[in-house]
Amino acid sequence: MIFKKQVYQPDKKTNPLIGFLLFLISIVLLVLTGPFGFIYGLFHSLFAKGFTGLGEFFLKIAISIDQLGNVLMQHLLNLLWIKKDGYKFGNRDETISSALGRNNKMNTLTSFGQFIDKILDIIDNNHSLDSIDYYIEPSKQIIDKLAWIHLADGKILSTRSKGKTKYYIPGGKRELGEPDAKALIREIKEELSVELDVSSLQFMGVFEAQADSHKPGVLVKMTCYYGNYHGTLLPDSEIEEMVWLNYKDIEMVSEVDKLIFDYLYQKGQLL
């Protein structure tokens, strides 16, 4: 059983003057204390873990610099590396490589962006795709959702809401500060009138794709769990239809659900 507690708080609105002062303070501290911290970190890592520790230390620094670059150069990268409908750089919790990987998956890199991606692949095969961080802070570009994967006889339980034409795997959005288990249990009870057994929840994976009915570049991140339930499956007032789908029904579901269908089909769990 795996629970990934994701408790995020939205950024506070900051007075521009305060933001500028904090920026100056951070620069001064970096200039004055950075060299000493770096030298001490080198020797500490070397003596604690040898060259392995040294490599880990350099990797952490590289990731931090990458995250800084994602904020510092966001407007330039959005102009040169991605198309207008691409996933935007600029999330302070994400590296440049992660954002590059998301655009790689979405085929929204410009020719220049593809060139940069190929160079990185030469250095480290599949670098951008392997660098995608699925656990960054939520942003306006990523819709954070959870899904319950319930399979029977090679079919997967899916629902269709009123006014919708596509089917969706049961689940929904988390409320602010909700961990995975609590959010998923609440959503499934609201949608299907059953109680998930918290002790049976098993993490399956995280999938991302273009969000339906949203402008290009807005992604939905689906964190999926298997799990048993108590009660009788009964759709609530918002759910118009509850069905069992096979892999052949893949065109009837959302883009992110298609990725989940592919994954389950490859594992032989969806027929």
URQUIZI-V12335 format. One record per backbone hydrogen bond with DSSP energy under -1.0 kcal/mol. CO is the residue of the C=O (numbers start at 1). NH is the residue of the N-H. Records with the same first field share a line. If there is no record, write none. Layout:
# URQUIZI-V12335
CO->NH  NH
This chain:
# URQUIZI-V12335
15->19
16->20
17->21
18->22
19->23
20->24
21->25
22->26
23->27
24->28
25->29
26->30
27->31
28->32
29->33
30->34
33->37
34->38
35->39
36->40
37->41
38->42
39->43
40->44
41->45
42->46
43->47
44->48
45->49
46->50
50->54
51->55
52->56
53->57
54->58
55->59
56->60
57->61
58->62
59->63
60->64
61->65
62->66
63->67
64->68
65->69
66->70
67->71
68->72
69->73
73->77
74->78
75->79
76->80
77->81
81->110
83->86
91->94
95->99
96->100
97->101
98->102
99->103
100->104
101->105
102->106
103->108
108->83
110->114
111->115
112->116
113->117
114->118
115->119
116->120
117->121
118->122
119->123
120->124
124->127
126->130
139->142
141->219
143->221
144->174
145->223
146->172
147->225
150->157
152->155
154->271
155->152
156->245
158->243
159->168
160->240  241
161->164
167->254
168->159
170->148
172->146
175->178
179->183
180->184
181->185
182->186
183->187
184->188
185->189
186->190
187->191
188->192
189->193
191->236
192->234
195->230
197->200
202->226
205->224
207->222
209->220
211->214
215->218
218->211
219->143
220->209
221->145
222->207
223->147
224->204  205
225->149
226->202
228->197
230->195
238->162
241->160
243->158
245->156
246->249
247->250
249->252
250->253
252->167
254->258
255->259
256->260
257->261
258->262
259->263
260->264
261->265
262->266
263->267
264->269  270
265->268
